[in-house]
Amino acid sequence: MKHFFTLTFICLFTLAKTQTVAFASDSKVIKDIQRSTTLFMQIGDTTYDNAVKRAVEKYWIITDYDFLIIKSLKIK
């Protein structure tokens, strides 16, 4: 039973570690992300769109951002 728990812990740790990708703060990937513009989609639901817009304006500091308006989006 002890080996089962040890093996389970090792497998879970390995799986958790594979979910992260580490980049140095001066890496090309991070610099490209910082220079990009993040687009947030507005879907036509006023309540949702306004909540997203307020949250982005208040908290988003990573990159420049803009809002993309989708007029023909149909949500099922």
FIVEXZA-653449 format. One record per residue: chain; x, y, z of N, C-alpha, C in turn; residue number from 1. Coordinates in Angstrom, 3 decimals. Layout:
N
<atom><unit>A</unit><n_X>X</n_X><n_Y>Y</n_Y><n_Z>Z</n_Z><ca_X>X</ca_X><ca_Y>Y</ca_Y><ca_Z>Z</ca_Z><c_X>X</c_X><c_Y>Y</c_Y><c_Z>Z</c_Z><pos>NUM</pos></atom>
...
% end
This chain:
76
<atom><unit>A</unit><n_X>0.811</n_X><n_Y>-1.186</n_Y><n_Z>0.000</n_Z><ca_X>0.000</ca_X><ca_Y>0.000</ca_Y><ca_Z>0.000</ca_Z><c_X>0.862</c_X><c_Y>1.261</c_Y><c_Z>0.000</c_Z><pos>1</pos></atom>
<atom><unit>A</unit><n_X>1.987</n_X><n_Y>1.182</n_Y><n_Z>0.713</n_Z><ca_X>2.893</ca_X><ca_Y>2.320</ca_Y><ca_Z>0.779</ca_Z><c_X>3.436</c_X><c_Y>2.649</c_Y><c_Z>-0.616</c_Z><pos>2</pos></atom>
<atom><unit>A</unit><n_X>3.736</n_X><n_Y>1.624</n_Y><n_Z>-1.393</n_Z><ca_X>4.255</ca_X><ca_Y>1.846</ca_Y><ca_Z>-2.746</ca_Z><c_X>3.193</c_X><c_Y>2.464</c_Y><c_Z>-3.659</c_Z><pos>3</pos></atom>
<atom><unit>A</unit><n_X>1.939</n_X><n_Y>2.093</n_Y><n_Z>-3.439</n_Z><ca_X>0.845</ca_X><ca_Y>2.649</ca_Y><ca_Z>-4.219</ca_Z><c_X>0.762</c_X><c_Y>4.157</c_Y><c_Z>-4.013</c_Z><pos>4</pos></atom>
<atom><unit>A</unit><n_X>0.817</n_X><n_Y>4.614</n_Y><n_Z>-2.749</n_Z><ca_X>0.743</ca_X><ca_Y>6.035</ca_Y><ca_Z>-2.462</ca_Z><c_X>1.969</c_X><c_Y>6.779</c_Y><c_Z>-2.991</c_Z><pos>5</pos></atom>
<atom><unit>A</unit><n_X>3.116</n_X><n_Y>6.170</n_Y><n_Z>-2.884</n_Z><ca_X>4.335</ca_X><ca_Y>6.789</ca_Y><ca_Z>-3.403</ca_Z><c_X>4.250</c_X><c_Y>6.941</c_Y><c_Z>-4.913</c_Z><pos>6</pos></atom>
<atom><unit>A</unit><n_X>3.822</n_X><n_Y>5.890</n_Y><n_Z>-5.594</n_Z><ca_X>3.686</ca_X><ca_Y>5.934</ca_Y><ca_Z>-7.048</ca_Z><c_X>2.622</c_X><c_Y>6.955</c_Y><c_Z>-7.467</c_Z><pos>7</pos></atom>
<atom><unit>A</unit><n_X>1.516</n_X><n_Y>7.000</n_Y><n_Z>-6.744</n_Z><ca_X>0.455</ca_X><ca_Y>7.965</ca_Y><ca_Z>-7.038</ca_Z><c_X>0.971</c_X><c_Y>9.387</c_Y><c_Z>-6.868</c_Z><pos>8</pos></atom>
<atom><unit>A</unit><n_X>1.692</n_X><n_Y>9.647</n_Y><n_Z>-5.798</n_Z><ca_X>2.249</ca_X><ca_Y>10.984</ca_Y><ca_Z>-5.568</ca_Z><c_X>3.209</c_X><c_Y>11.376</c_Y><c_Z>-6.689</c_Z><pos>9</pos></atom>
<atom><unit>A</unit><n_X>4.072</n_X><n_Y>10.479</n_Y><n_Z>-7.083</n_Z><ca_X>5.040</ca_X><ca_Y>10.773</ca_Y><ca_Z>-8.149</ca_Z><c_X>4.315</c_X><c_Y>11.067</c_Y><c_Z>-9.452</c_Z><pos>10</pos></atom>
<atom><unit>A</unit><n_X>3.302</n_X><n_Y>10.284</n_Y><n_Z>-9.779</n_Z><ca_X>2.548</ca_X><ca_Y>10.504</ca_Y><ca_Z>-11.019</ca_Z><c_X>1.818</c_X><c_Y>11.843</c_Y><c_Z>-10.997</c_Z><pos>11</pos></atom>
<atom><unit>A</unit><n_X>1.180</n_X><n_Y>12.152</n_Y><n_Z>-9.880</n_Z><ca_X>0.461</ca_X><ca_Y>13.425</ca_Y><ca_Z>-9.781</ca_Z><c_X>1.417</c_X><c_Y>14.606</c_Y><c_Z>-9.841</c_Z><pos>12</pos></atom>
<atom><unit>A</unit><n_X>2.556</n_X><n_Y>14.503</n_Y><n_Z>-9.180</n_Z><ca_X>3.547</ca_X><ca_Y>15.576</ca_Y><ca_Z>-9.218</ca_Z><c_X>4.054</c_X><c_Y>15.781</c_Y><c_Z>-10.637</c_Z><pos>13</pos></atom>
<atom><unit>A</unit><n_X>4.324</n_X><n_Y>14.689</n_Y><n_Z>-11.342</n_Z><ca_X>4.814</ca_X><ca_Y>14.771</ca_Y><ca_Z>-12.713</ca_Z><c_X>3.772</c_X><c_Y>15.410</c_Y><c_Z>-13.624</c_Z><pos>14</pos></atom>
<atom><unit>A</unit><n_X>2.517</n_X><n_Y>15.002</n_Y><n_Z>-13.476</n_Z><ca_X>1.458</ca_X><ca_Y>15.590</ca_Y><ca_Z>-14.294</ca_Z><c_X>1.277</c_X><c_Y>17.070</c_Y><c_Z>-13.990</c_Z><pos>15</pos></atom>
<atom><unit>A</unit><n_X>1.341</n_X><n_Y>17.448</n_Y><n_Z>-12.737</n_Z><ca_X>1.191</ca_X><ca_Y>18.851</ca_Y><ca_Z>-12.368</ca_Z><c_X>2.340</c_X><c_Y>19.681</c_Y><c_Z>-12.910</c_Z><pos>16</pos></atom>
<atom><unit>A</unit><n_X>3.532</n_X><n_Y>19.141</n_Y><n_Z>-12.883</n_Z><ca_X>4.698</ca_X><ca_Y>19.873</ca_Y><ca_Z>-13.364</ca_Z><c_X>4.646</c_X><c_Y>20.078</c_Y><c_Z>-14.870</c_Z><pos>17</pos></atom>
<atom><unit>A</unit><n_X>4.063</n_X><n_Y>19.155</n_Y><n_Z>-15.613</n_Z><ca_X>4.007</ca_X><ca_Y>19.296</ca_Y><ca_Z>-17.062</ca_Z><c_X>3.016</c_X><c_Y>20.360</c_Y><c_Z>-17.500</c_Z><pos>18</pos></atom>
<atom><unit>A</unit><n_X>2.167</n_X><n_Y>20.822</n_Y><n_Z>-16.591</n_Z><ca_X>1.184</ca_X><ca_Y>21.842</ca_Y><ca_Z>-16.947</ca_Z><c_X>1.777</c_X><c_Y>23.247</c_Y><c_Z>-16.920</c_Z><pos>19</pos></atom>
<atom><unit>A</unit><n_X>2.974</n_X><n_Y>23.411</n_Y><n_Z>-16.426</n_Z><ca_X>3.576</ca_X><ca_Y>24.736</ca_Y><ca_Z>-16.346</ca_Z><c_X>4.675</c_X><c_Y>24.875</c_Y><c_Z>-17.384</c_Z><pos>20</pos></atom>
<atom><unit>A</unit><n_X>4.802</n_X><n_Y>26.077</n_Y><n_Z>-17.899</n_Z><ca_X>5.879</ca_X><ca_Y>26.399</ca_Y><ca_Z>-18.820</ca_Z><c_X>6.582</c_X><c_Y>27.612</c_Y><c_Z>-18.246</c_Z><pos>21</pos></atom>
<atom><unit>A</unit><n_X>7.850</n_X><n_Y>27.485</n_Y><n_Z>-18.056</n_Z><ca_X>8.601</ca_X><ca_Y>28.575</ca_Y><ca_Z>-17.450</ca_Z><c_X>9.393</c_X><c_Y>29.338</c_Y><c_Z>-18.515</c_Z><pos>22</pos></atom>
<atom><unit>A</unit><n_X>9.206</n_X><n_Y>30.626</n_Y><n_Z>-18.534</n_Z><ca_X>9.974</ca_X><ca_Y>31.504</ca_Y><ca_Z>-19.413</ca_Z><c_X>10.643</c_X><c_Y>32.557</c_Y><c_Z>-18.545</c_Z><pos>23</pos></atom>
<atom><unit>A</unit><n_X>11.829</n_X><n_Y>32.920</n_Y><n_Z>-18.889</n_Z><ca_X>12.496</ca_X><ca_Y>34.005</ca_Y><ca_Z>-18.186</ca_Z><c_X>11.781</c_X><c_Y>35.306</c_Y><c_Z>-18.529</c_Z><pos>24</pos></atom>
<atom><unit>A</unit><n_X>11.833</n_X><n_Y>36.273</n_Y><n_Z>-17.628</n_Z><ca_X>11.113</ca_X><ca_Y>37.530</ca_Y><ca_Z>-17.852</ca_Z><c_X>11.664</c_X><c_Y>38.318</c_Y><c_Z>-19.040</c_Z><pos>25</pos></atom>
<atom><unit>A</unit><n_X>12.865</n_X><n_Y>37.985</n_Y><n_Z>-19.486</n_Z><ca_X>13.425</ca_X><ca_Y>38.691</ca_Y><ca_Z>-20.638</ca_Z><c_X>13.430</c_X><c_Y>37.815</c_Y><c_Z>-21.898</c_Z><pos>26</pos></atom>
<atom><unit>A</unit><n_X>12.677</n_X><n_Y>36.729</n_Y><n_Z>-21.894</n_Z><ca_X>12.668</ca_X><ca_Y>35.841</ca_Y><ca_Z>-23.058</ca_Z><c_X>11.910</c_X><c_Y>36.483</c_Y><c_Z>-24.217</c_Z><pos>27</pos></atom>
<atom><unit>A</unit><n_X>12.177</n_X><n_Y>36.008</n_Y><n_Z>-25.405</n_Z><ca_X>11.522</ca_X><ca_Y>36.544</ca_Y><ca_Z>-26.598</ca_Z><c_X>10.015</c_X><c_Y>36.321</c_Y><c_Z>-26.548</c_Z><pos>28</pos></atom>
<atom><unit>A</unit><n_X>9.586</n_X><n_Y>35.185</n_Y><n_Z>-26.052</n_Z><ca_X>8.155</ca_X><ca_Y>34.885</ca_Y><ca_Z>-25.968</ca_Z><c_X>7.447</c_X><c_Y>35.900</c_Y><c_Z>-25.072</c_Z><pos>29</pos></atom>
<atom><unit>A</unit><n_X>7.999</n_X><n_Y>36.164</n_Y><n_Z>-23.914</n_Z><ca_X>7.389</ca_X><ca_Y>37.122</ca_Y><ca_Z>-22.986</ca_Z><c_X>7.396</c_X><c_Y>38.522</c_Y><c_Z>-23.579</c_Z><pos>30</pos></atom>
<atom><unit>A</unit><n_X>8.466</n_X><n_Y>38.915</n_Y><n_Z>-24.215</n_Z><ca_X>8.536</ca_X><ca_Y>40.241</ca_Y><ca_Z>-24.846</ca_Z><c_X>7.500</c_X><c_Y>40.368</c_Y><c_Z>-25.956</c_Z><pos>31</pos></atom>
<atom><unit>A</unit><n_X>7.309</n_X><n_Y>39.311</n_Y><n_Z>-26.747</n_Z><ca_X>6.292</ca_X><ca_Y>39.337</ca_Y><ca_Z>-27.802</ca_Z><c_X>4.897</c_X><c_Y>39.500</c_Y><c_Z>-27.211</c_Z><pos>32</pos></atom>
<atom><unit>A</unit><n_X>4.623</n_X><n_Y>38.806</n_Y><n_Z>-26.129</n_Z><ca_X>3.320</ca_X><ca_Y>38.918</ca_Y><ca_Z>-25.473</ca_Z><c_X>3.112</c_X><c_Y>40.334</c_Y><c_Z>-24.950</c_Z><pos>33</pos></atom>
<atom><unit>A</unit><n_X>4.125</n_X><n_Y>40.912</n_Y><n_Z>-24.351</n_Z><ca_X>4.001</ca_X><ca_Y>42.251</ca_Y><ca_Z>-23.784</ca_Z><c_X>3.793</c_X><c_Y>43.314</c_Y><c_Z>-24.862</c_Z><pos>34</pos></atom>
<atom><unit>A</unit><n_X>4.303</n_X><n_Y>43.084</n_Y><n_Z>-26.058</n_Z><ca_X>4.131</ca_X><ca_Y>44.051</ca_Y><ca_Z>-27.149</ca_Z><c_X>2.814</c_X><c_Y>43.856</c_Y><c_Z>-27.904</c_Z><pos>35</pos></atom>
<atom><unit>A</unit><n_X>2.115</n_X><n_Y>42.788</n_Y><n_Z>-27.637</n_Z><ca_X>0.896</ca_X><ca_Y>42.495</ca_Y><ca_Z>-28.386</ca_Z><c_X>-0.308</c_X><c_Y>43.234</c_Y><c_Z>-27.800</c_Z><pos>36</pos></atom>
<atom><unit>A</unit><n_X>-1.405</n_X><n_Y>43.184</n_Y><n_Z>-28.515</n_Z><ca_X>-2.673</ca_X><ca_Y>43.728</ca_Y><ca_Z>-28.038</ca_Z><c_X>-3.627</c_X><c_Y>42.568</c_Y><c_Z>-27.823</c_Z><pos>37</pos></atom>
<atom><unit>A</unit><n_X>-4.205</n_X><n_Y>42.511</n_Y><n_Z>-26.650</n_Z><ca_X>-5.165</ca_X><ca_Y>41.462</ca_Y><ca_Z>-26.337</ca_Z><c_X>-6.552</c_X><c_Y>41.940</c_Y><c_Z>-26.734</c_Z><pos>38</pos></atom>
<atom><unit>A</unit><n_X>-7.270</n_X><n_Y>41.099</n_Y><n_Z>-27.466</n_Z><ca_X>-8.625</ca_X><ca_Y>41.439</ca_Y><ca_Z>-27.897</ca_Z><c_X>-9.638</c_X><c_Y>40.716</c_Y><c_Z>-27.015</c_Z><pos>39</pos></atom>
<atom><unit>A</unit><n_X>-10.600</n_X><n_Y>41.461</n_Y><n_Z>-26.517</n_Z><ca_X>-11.695</ca_X><ca_Y>40.902</ca_Y><ca_Z>-25.734</ca_Z><c_X>-12.952</c_X><c_Y>40.992</c_Y><c_Z>-26.577</c_Z><pos>40</pos></atom>
<atom><unit>A</unit><n_X>-13.663</n_X><n_Y>39.893</n_Y><n_Z>-26.667</n_Z><ca_X>-14.828</ca_X><ca_Y>39.817</ca_Y><ca_Z>-27.532</ca_Z><c_X>-16.080</c_X><c_Y>40.275</c_Y><c_Z>-26.793</c_Z><pos>41</pos></atom>
<atom><unit>A</unit><n_X>-16.813</n_X><n_Y>41.188</n_Y><n_Z>-27.407</n_Z><ca_X>-18.122</ca_X><ca_Y>41.571</ca_Y><ca_Z>-26.904</ca_Z><c_X>-19.149</c_X><c_Y>40.801</c_Y><c_Z>-27.719</c_Z><pos>42</pos></atom>
<atom><unit>A</unit><n_X>-20.086</n_X><n_Y>40.161</n_Y><n_Z>-27.028</n_Z><ca_X>-20.978</ca_X><ca_Y>39.229</ca_Y><ca_Z>-27.717</ca_Z><c_X>-22.390</c_X><c_Y>39.754</c_Y><c_Z>-27.923</c_Z><pos>43</pos></atom>
<atom><unit>A</unit><n_X>-22.668</n_X><n_Y>40.952</n_Y><n_Z>-27.454</n_Z><ca_X>-23.999</ca_X><ca_Y>41.506</ca_Y><ca_Z>-27.640</ca_Z><c_X>-24.881</c_X><c_Y>41.414</c_Y><c_Z>-26.414</c_Z><pos>44</pos></atom>
<atom><unit>A</unit><n_X>-24.470</n_X><n_Y>40.676</n_Y><n_Z>-25.413</n_Z><ca_X>-25.193</ca_X><ca_Y>40.622</ca_Y><ca_Z>-24.146</ca_Z><c_X>-24.680</c_X><c_Y>41.789</c_Y><c_Z>-23.308</c_Z><pos>45</pos></atom>
<atom><unit>A</unit><n_X>-25.514</n_X><n_Y>42.808</n_Y><n_Z>-23.146</n_Z><ca_X>-25.079</ca_X><ca_Y>44.054</ca_Y><ca_Z>-22.508</ca_Z><c_X>-24.528</c_X><c_Y>43.836</c_Y><c_Z>-21.108</c_Z><pos>46</pos></atom>
<atom><unit>A</unit><n_X>-25.183</n_X><n_Y>43.012</n_Y><n_Z>-20.319</n_Z><ca_X>-24.727</ca_X><ca_Y>42.756</ca_Y><ca_Z>-18.950</ca_Z><c_X>-23.337</c_X><c_Y>42.130</c_Y><c_Z>-18.953</c_Z><pos>47</pos></atom>
<atom><unit>A</unit><n_X>-23.160</n_X><n_Y>41.111</n_Y><n_Z>-19.771</n_Z><ca_X>-21.872</ca_X><ca_Y>40.425</ca_Y><ca_Z>-19.862</ca_Z><c_X>-20.795</c_X><c_Y>41.358</c_Y><c_Z>-20.404</c_Z><pos>48</pos></atom>
<atom><unit>A</unit><n_X>-21.114</n_X><n_Y>42.039</n_Y><n_Z>-21.500</n_Z><ca_X>-20.128</ca_X><ca_Y>42.924</ca_Y><ca_Z>-22.130</ca_Z><c_X>-19.671</c_X><c_Y>44.030</c_Y><c_Z>-21.182</c_Z><pos>49</pos></atom>
<atom><unit>A</unit><n_X>-20.604</n_X><n_Y>44.624</n_Y><n_Z>-20.465</n_Z><ca_X>-20.247</ca_X><ca_Y>45.692</ca_Y><ca_Z>-19.527</ca_Z><c_X>-19.413</c_X><c_Y>45.171</c_Y><c_Z>-18.364</c_Z><pos>50</pos></atom>
<atom><unit>A</unit><n_X>-19.736</n_X><n_Y>43.971</n_Y><n_Z>-17.879</n_Z><ca_X>-18.957</ca_X><ca_Y>43.390</ca_Y><ca_Z>-16.777</ca_Z><c_X>-17.523</c_X><c_Y>43.100</c_Y><c_Z>-17.218</c_Z><pos>51</pos></atom>
<atom><unit>A</unit><n_X>-17.365</n_X><n_Y>42.541</n_Y><n_Z>-18.412</n_Z><ca_X>-16.023</ca_X><ca_Y>42.257</ca_Y><ca_Z>-18.925</ca_Z><c_X>-15.260</c_X><c_Y>43.563</c_Y><c_Z>-19.132</c_Z><pos>52</pos></atom>
<atom><unit>A</unit><n_X>-15.905</n_X><n_Y>44.543</n_Y><n_Z>-19.705</n_Z><ca_X>-15.240</ca_X><ca_Y>45.825</ca_Y><ca_Z>-19.973</ca_Z><c_X>-14.776</c_X><c_Y>46.493</c_Y><c_Z>-18.676</c_Z><pos>53</pos></atom>
<atom><unit>A</unit><n_X>-15.643</n_X><n_Y>46.504</n_Y><n_Z>-17.663</n_Z><ca_X>-15.247</ca_X><ca_Y>47.099</ca_Y><ca_Z>-16.376</ca_Z><c_X>-14.077</c_X><c_Y>46.342</c_Y><c_Z>-15.740</c_Z><pos>54</pos></atom>
<atom><unit>A</unit><n_X>-14.132</n_X><n_Y>45.018</n_Y><n_Z>-15.798</n_Z><ca_X>-13.054</ca_X><ca_Y>44.215</ca_Y><ca_Z>-15.204</ca_Z><c_X>-11.740</c_X><c_Y>44.433</c_Y><c_Z>-15.933</c_Z><pos>55</pos></atom>
<atom><unit>A</unit><n_X>-11.786</n_X><n_Y>44.464</n_Y><n_Z>-17.253</n_Z><ca_X>-10.561</ca_X><ca_Y>44.669</ca_Y><ca_Z>-18.032</ca_Z><c_X>-9.972</c_X><c_Y>46.046</c_Y><c_Z>-17.746</c_Z><pos>56</pos></atom>
<atom><unit>A</unit><n_X>-10.808</n_X><n_Y>47.068</n_Y><n_Z>-17.764</n_Z><ca_X>-10.319</ca_X><ca_Y>48.428</ca_Y><ca_Z>-17.507</ca_Z><c_X>-9.733</c_X><c_Y>48.567</c_Y><c_Z>-16.101</c_Z><pos>57</pos></atom>
<atom><unit>A</unit><n_X>-10.261</n_X><n_Y>47.813</n_Y><n_Z>-15.162</n_Z><ca_X>-9.791</ca_X><ca_Y>47.906</ca_Y><ca_Z>-13.776</ca_Z><c_X>-8.535</c_X><c_Y>47.077</c_Y><c_Z>-13.516</c_Z><pos>58</pos></atom>
<atom><unit>A</unit><n_X>-8.469</n_X><n_Y>45.856</n_Y><n_Z>-14.090</n_Z><ca_X>-7.425</ca_X><ca_Y>44.913</ca_Y><ca_Z>-13.689</ca_Z><c_X>-6.385</c_X><c_Y>44.584</c_Y><c_Z>-14.750</c_Z><pos>59</pos></atom>
<atom><unit>A</unit><n_X>-6.672</n_X><n_Y>44.767</n_Y><n_Z>-16.028</n_Z><ca_X>-5.763</ca_X><ca_Y>44.298</ca_Y><ca_Z>-17.065</ca_Z><c_X>-4.583</c_X><c_Y>45.255</c_Y><c_Z>-17.211</c_Z><pos>60</pos></atom>
<atom><unit>A</unit><n_X>-3.387</n_X><n_Y>44.777</n_Y><n_Z>-16.891</n_Z><ca_X>-2.194</ca_X><ca_Y>45.630</ca_Y><ca_Z>-16.970</ca_Z><c_X>-1.075</c_X><c_Y>44.993</c_Y><c_Z>-17.795</c_Z><pos>61</pos></atom>
<atom><unit>A</unit><n_X>-1.282</n_X><n_Y>43.774</n_Y><n_Z>-18.245</n_Z><ca_X>-0.206</ca_X><ca_Y>43.027</ca_Y><ca_Z>-18.892</ca_Z><c_X>0.122</c_X><c_Y>43.575</c_Y><c_Z>-20.271</c_Z><pos>62</pos></atom>
<atom><unit>A</unit><n_X>-0.908</n_X><n_Y>43.817</n_Y><n_Z>-21.069</n_Z><ca_X>-0.708</ca_X><ca_Y>44.280</ca_Y><ca_Z>-22.437</ca_Z><c_X>-1.731</c_X><c_Y>45.363</c_Y><c_Z>-22.747</c_Z><pos>63</pos></atom>
<atom><unit>A</unit><n_X>-1.564</n_X><n_Y>45.986</n_Y><n_Z>-23.910</n_Z><ca_X>-2.624</ca_X><ca_Y>46.850</ca_Y><ca_Z>-24.406</ca_Z><c_X>-3.823</c_X><c_Y>45.968</c_Y><c_Z>-24.714</c_Z><pos>64</pos></atom>
<atom><unit>A</unit><n_X>-4.998</n_X><n_Y>46.553</n_Y><n_Z>-24.731</n_Z><ca_X>-6.188</ca_X><ca_Y>45.761</ca_Y><ca_Z>-25.031</ca_Z><c_X>-7.159</c_X><c_Y>46.559</c_Y><c_Z>-25.891</c_Z><pos>65</pos></atom>
<atom><unit>A</unit><n_X>-8.032</n_X><n_Y>45.842</n_Y><n_Z>-26.517</n_Z><ca_X>-9.088</ca_X><ca_Y>46.441</ca_Y><ca_Z>-27.315</ca_Z><c_X>-10.277</c_X><c_Y>45.499</c_Y><c_Z>-27.270</c_Z><pos>66</pos></atom>
<atom><unit>A</unit><n_X>-11.434</n_X><n_Y>46.002</n_Y><n_Z>-27.661</n_Z><ca_X>-12.645</ca_X><ca_Y>45.202</ca_Y><ca_Z>-27.637</ca_Z><c_X>-13.111</c_X><c_Y>44.933</c_Y><c_Z>-29.060</c_Z><pos>67</pos></atom>
<atom><unit>A</unit><n_X>-13.417</n_X><n_Y>43.695</n_Y><n_Z>-29.318</n_Z><ca_X>-13.878</ca_X><ca_Y>43.251</ca_Y><ca_Z>-30.625</ca_Z><c_X>-15.384</c_X><c_Y>43.001</c_Y><c_Z>-30.510</c_Z><pos>68</pos></atom>
<atom><unit>A</unit><n_X>-16.150</n_X><n_Y>43.647</n_Y><n_Z>-31.376</n_Z><ca_X>-17.601</ca_X><ca_Y>43.516</ca_Y><ca_Z>-31.324</ca_Z><c_X>-18.030</c_X><c_Y>42.497</c_Y><c_Z>-32.375</c_Z><pos>69</pos></atom>
<atom><unit>A</unit><n_X>-18.684</n_X><n_Y>41.459</n_Y><n_Z>-31.915</n_Z><ca_X>-19.190</ca_X><ca_Y>40.411</ca_Y><ca_Z>-32.795</ca_Z><c_X>-20.701</c_X><c_Y>40.610</c_Y><c_Z>-32.912</c_Z><pos>70</pos></atom>
<atom><unit>A</unit><n_X>-21.161</n_X><n_Y>40.978</n_Y><n_Z>-34.077</n_Z><ca_X>-22.593</ca_X><ca_Y>41.266</ca_Y><ca_Z>-34.252</ca_Z><c_X>-23.380</c_X><c_Y>40.038</c_Y><c_Z>-34.646</c_Z><pos>71</pos></atom>
<atom><unit>A</unit><n_X>-22.775</n_X><n_Y>39.076</n_Y><n_Z>-35.293</n_Z><ca_X>-23.536</ca_X><ca_Y>37.945</ca_Y><ca_Z>-35.805</ca_Z><c_X>-23.292</c_X><c_Y>36.671</c_Y><c_Z>-35.009</c_Z><pos>72</pos></atom>
<atom><unit>A</unit><n_X>-22.810</n_X><n_Y>36.760</n_Y><n_Z>-33.795</n_Z><ca_X>-22.554</ca_X><ca_Y>35.585</ca_Y><ca_Z>-32.973</ca_Z><c_X>-23.856</c_X><c_Y>35.065</c_Y><c_Z>-32.393</c_Z><pos>73</pos></atom>
<atom><unit>A</unit><n_X>-24.106</n_X><n_Y>33.791</n_Y><n_Z>-32.578</n_Z><ca_X>-25.313</ca_X><ca_Y>33.180</ca_Y><ca_Z>-32.025</ca_Z><c_X>-24.903</c_X><c_Y>32.184</c_Y><c_Z>-30.957</c_Z><pos>74</pos></atom>
<atom><unit>A</unit><n_X>-25.354</n_X><n_Y>32.425</n_Y><n_Z>-29.736</n_Z><ca_X>-25.028</ca_X><ca_Y>31.537</ca_Y><ca_Z>-28.621</ca_Z><c_X>-26.193</c_X><c_Y>30.595</c_Y><c_Z>-28.415</c_Z><pos>75</pos></atom>
<atom><unit>A</unit><n_X>-25.899</n_X><n_Y>29.312</n_Y><n_Z>-28.369</n_Z><ca_X>-26.956</ca_X><ca_Y>28.321</ca_Y><ca_Z>-28.173</ca_Z><c_X>-27.100</c_X><c_Y>27.958</c_Y><c_Z>-26.731</c_Z><pos>76</pos></atom>
% end
